[in-house]
Amino acid sequence: QVQLVESGGGLVQAGGSLRLSCAASGRTFRTYTMAWFRQAPGKDRDFTAAATIVGNTYYADSVKGRFTGSRDNAKNTLYLQMNSLKPEDTAVYYCAASSTVVVGTRVRDPHEYDYWGQGTQVTVSS
C-alpha cells in the first residue's frame, strides 16, 4: 500500500514557474513507476509526465521542453518542475504510482496506476 501526498500547487502568472512534489509512504518507492496526470474542469485526466524505476522520463507533447519530472528515491519523492507556464496548464495535478513496471506508451494510460494522490491545484493567470 502506498500513500501519495502532493504539494506545491498555487496561483502563478503566465510565464512563471512552480515545482510540485509528491511524497510517498512506504519503503518500496524505488520499485514504483511514478507519473503526473492533470485534469482541467470538464476534461479527462491527461498524462503529463512519468519517471520510471530506471530513471527514464516521458512527457506529454504539450509540456515537453517546459516541464521536467524527476524522482529522489532516497527521499521517496517525485517532482515536477514547471517552467514557462501557460493558462492552459491550469488544472488539478495528480501524482500516481504503479506497482508494476510500466514503460513506453503504457506510461500514458491512467489505468496502469494503482495509487493516486488527492491532487494539487495549479492556476495560471494570463
C-alpha positions as CSV (number, residue, x, y, z in Angstrom):
1,Q,0.0,0.0,0.0
2,V,1.3,3.4,-1.0
3,Q,0.0,6.8,0.1
4,L,0.8,9.8,-2.1
5,V,0.6,13.4,-1.0
6,E,1.1,16.2,-3.5
7,S,2.2,19.8,-2.6
8,G,3.5,22.9,-4.3
9,G,0.5,24.0,-6.3
10,G,-0.8,27.6,-6.4
11,L,-1.6,30.6,-8.4
12,V,1.1,31.9,-10.8
13,Q,1.2,34.4,-13.7
14,A,1.8,33.2,-17.2
15,G,5.5,32.6,-17.8
16,G,6.1,31.8,-14.2
17,S,7.3,28.6,-12.6
18,L,6.1,26.1,-9.9
19,R,7.6,23.0,-8.5
20,L,5.3,20.2,-7.5
21,S,6.3,17.5,-5.0
22,C,4.7,14.1,-4.3
23,A,5.7,12.4,-1.1
24,A,5.2,8.7,-1.0
25,S,4.9,6.5,2.0
26,G,6.4,3.0,2.3
27,R,9.9,1.6,1.7
28,T,9.4,0.4,-1.9
29,F,9.2,3.7,-3.6
30,R,12.1,2.9,-5.8
31,T,10.2,-0.1,-7.3
32,Y,7.2,2.0,-8.4
33,T,6.7,3.7,-11.8
34,M,5.7,7.2,-11.0
35,A,3.7,9.7,-13.0
36,W,1.9,13.0,-13.1
37,F,-1.5,13.5,-14.6
38,R,-3.6,16.6,-14.7
39,Q,-7.3,17.3,-15.0
40,A,-8.8,20.6,-16.1
41,P,-12.5,21.3,-15.4
42,G,-14.8,19.4,-17.6
43,K,-12.0,17.4,-19.2
44,D,-10.5,14.0,-18.9
45,R,-7.4,13.2,-16.7
46,D,-4.5,13.6,-19.0
47,F,-1.0,12.2,-18.8
48,T,1.6,14.9,-18.1
49,A,4.9,13.2,-17.2
50,A,6.4,9.9,-15.9
51,A,9.6,8.7,-14.3
52,T,10.3,5.0,-14.5
53,I,12.1,2.9,-12.0
54,V,15.3,3.1,-14.1
55,G,15.0,6.9,-14.3
56,N,13.6,7.3,-17.8
57,T,11.3,10.2,-18.2
58,Y,8.3,10.7,-20.6
59,Y,6.4,13.8,-21.3
60,A,3.2,14.8,-23.0
61,D,3.8,16.8,-26.1
62,S,2.1,19.8,-24.6
63,V,4.6,20.2,-21.8
64,K,7.8,18.9,-23.4
65,G,10.6,21.4,-23.1
66,R,8.8,23.3,-20.3
67,F,8.3,20.6,-17.6
68,T,10.8,18.4,-16.0
69,G,10.0,15.3,-14.0
70,S,12.4,13.7,-11.6
71,R,12.4,11.4,-8.6
72,D,14.6,11.1,-5.5
73,N,14.4,7.6,-4.3
74,A,16.2,8.4,-1.1
75,K,13.5,10.9,-0.1
76,N,10.6,8.9,-1.5
77,T,9.6,11.9,-3.5
78,L,8.6,12.7,-7.1
79,Y,8.9,16.2,-8.5
80,L,7.6,18.2,-11.4
81,Q,9.4,21.4,-12.2
82,M,7.1,23.5,-14.4
83,N,8.5,26.5,-16.3
84,S,7.0,28.9,-18.8
85,L,3.6,28.2,-17.5
86,K,0.6,28.9,-19.7
87,P,-3.1,29.5,-18.8
88,E,-3.9,26.2,-20.5
89,D,-1.7,24.4,-17.8
90,T,-4.4,25.3,-15.3
91,A,-5.6,22.0,-13.8
92,V,-5.6,19.8,-10.7
93,Y,-2.3,17.8,-10.9
94,Y,-2.3,14.3,-9.6
95,C,0.6,12.0,-8.6
96,A,0.2,8.3,-9.5
97,A,2.2,5.2,-8.7
98,S,2.2,1.8,-10.3
99,S,3.5,-1.3,-8.6
100,T,4.3,-2.9,-11.9
101,V,7.0,-2.0,-14.4
102,V,5.4,0.4,-16.9
103,V,7.3,1.5,-20.0
104,G,6.8,3.1,-23.4
105,T,3.3,4.3,-24.4
106,R,1.8,2.5,-21.4
107,V,3.0,5.2,-19.0
108,R,0.4,7.5,-20.5
109,D,-2.5,5.2,-19.6
110,P,-4.1,6.1,-16.2
111,H,-5.3,2.5,-15.8
112,E,-1.7,1.4,-15.4
113,Y,-1.5,3.1,-12.0
114,D,-2.7,1.6,-8.7
115,Y,-2.4,4.6,-6.4
116,W,-3.3,8.2,-6.6
117,G,-2.8,11.3,-4.6
118,Q,-5.5,13.8,-3.7
119,G,-4.3,16.3,-6.2
120,T,-3.0,19.9,-6.0
121,Q,-4.5,22.9,-7.9
122,V,-2.3,24.8,-10.3
123,T,-3.8,28.0,-11.7
124,V,-2.0,30.1,-14.3
125,S,-3.4,33.6,-14.9
126,S,-3.0,35.4,-18.2
